[in-house]
Amino acid sequence: MKLVIGLGNPTEEYRNTRHNLGFICLEKWAEKHGSSFSHEKLYDYLRVKETILLKPNTFMNCSGDALKDALTRWKITDTMVIYDDLELEPALIRIRQGGGDGGHNGMKSLFTVIPPNELKRIRIGIGRNPEMGVSDYVLSEISQPEWDLLNPVLELAGKFVDTYIKYDFDQVLNDYSTWKKSYSGTRSAGIISPKEESNDEGL
């Protein structure tokens, strides 16, 4: 089975913070598909065909505890994670396999369970605020102008989740490559270019 982990912190306090983009992405996916998560102590989960969508309830620094339990429970053979990235400009998306943790504590925790080179990832940029410390910034609520930028990329990330569920990560990379070539790069037009929108069904 495949596993998609959205990183974030549980409880209403953190619901709309930048550090919860992984949670937010999976929640938007579930809402779009008319599905809901089941709640357990270590995580909330949703099974779709042969894929588990997972939101750890362990808080960010202990995300690996939830992953470890899930790997045993469902005999997972392939894992993809969705998370916020300070090193990317807001609303930029990057998809790859392997790499470092980038200072992200959730990723550091996952690496105690899965080797970095085996973990597939969708990174969603949040940028930095030089006037705020990292902790204060990532745990602050997303502003409306940020939502305007992020909502299209969260929708796009959800399409890549669809691809991962239906096919595999290789197909996600293929679709991502196709999207990059078709994306106009005009920020005012949103993350998806007109050409990309015409190819929605391909995802």
C-alpha positions, -999 to +999 in steps of 0.1 A: +000+000+000+010+036-005+010+063+022+006+101+019+015+121+050+005+157+054+026+174+080+011+197+106+001+202+142-032+190+157-057+212+176-077+242+165-049+265+176-027+256+147-053+249+121-046+277+097-009+283+103+018+281+077+033+250+093+000+231+087+000+232+049+004+195+048-027+190+069-046+217+049-037+201+016-051+167+026-082+183+042-090+202+010-085+169-009-109+151+014-135+179+011-133+179-027-139+142-028-166+141-002-145+120+022-137+124+059-109+113+082-112+087+110-096+098+142-072+078+163-047+086+190-016+088+168-032+101+136-063+109+116-065+087+085-084+082+053-082+051+031-086+056-006-082+023-027-047+011-019-035+044-004-037+058+031-039+096+037-025+104+071-024+135+094-002+128+125-017+138+159+017+136+175+027+173+169+053+181+143+084+171+162+072+135+167+056+129+133+079+098+129+059+081+157+028+082+136+047+071+105+062+041+124+028+029+135+013+034+100+040+014+083+033-016+105-004-014+105-009-012+067+023-028+053+032+004+035+056+000+006+058+036-007+055+069+011+050+105+000+050+136+023+034+170+018+048+199+038+056+236+041+091+249+030+107+281+042+133+279+014+108+283-013+089+315-021+053+315-011+031+293-033+059+277-052+057+239-055+085+214-058+083+176-061+112+152-058+125+121-041+152+123-015+171+153-002+177+168+033+153+180+059+158+218+052+156+224+090+120+211+091+115+193+124+087+172+110+110+159+083+137+153+108+114+131+127+103+112+096+139+105+088+143+085+120+119+060+104+125+062+066+158+070+050+158+104+033+165+090-001+134+068+000+109+095+010+089+112-019+079+147-012+057+176-023+071+209-009+049+240-008+067+273-003+059+297+025+090+319+022+105+338+052+098+369+071+130+386+081+112+405+108+100+373+126+118+344+141+113+311+123+091+295+150+068+326+153+065+328+115+056+292+107+032+290+136+014+323+127-019+322+108-018+325+070-029+360+058-056+365+032-031+376+005-012+344+012-043+324+009-049+340-025-016+326-036-017+293-018-052+281-027-044+274-064-012+255-055-030+235-028-055+225-055-027+215-078-010+195-050-043+177-046-043+167-083-008+152-078-022+132-048-049+119-072-022+109-096-002+092-069-033+072-057-043+062-092-008+055-106+025+060-088+052+085-079+069+082-113+036+094-129+035+123-104+070+133-116+059+130-152+028+152-146+049+177-126+074+179-155+045+185-179+030+211-157+063+230-153+067+232-191+032+245-195+032+269-166+035+305-179+052+318-148+030+348-146+022+352-109-008+374-115-025+346-133-021+322-104-001+291-100-019+273-129-015+288-164-044+288-189-027+260-207-024+239-176-061+244-168-070+230-202-052+198-193-068+192-158-082+159-168-047+146-175-040+147-138 
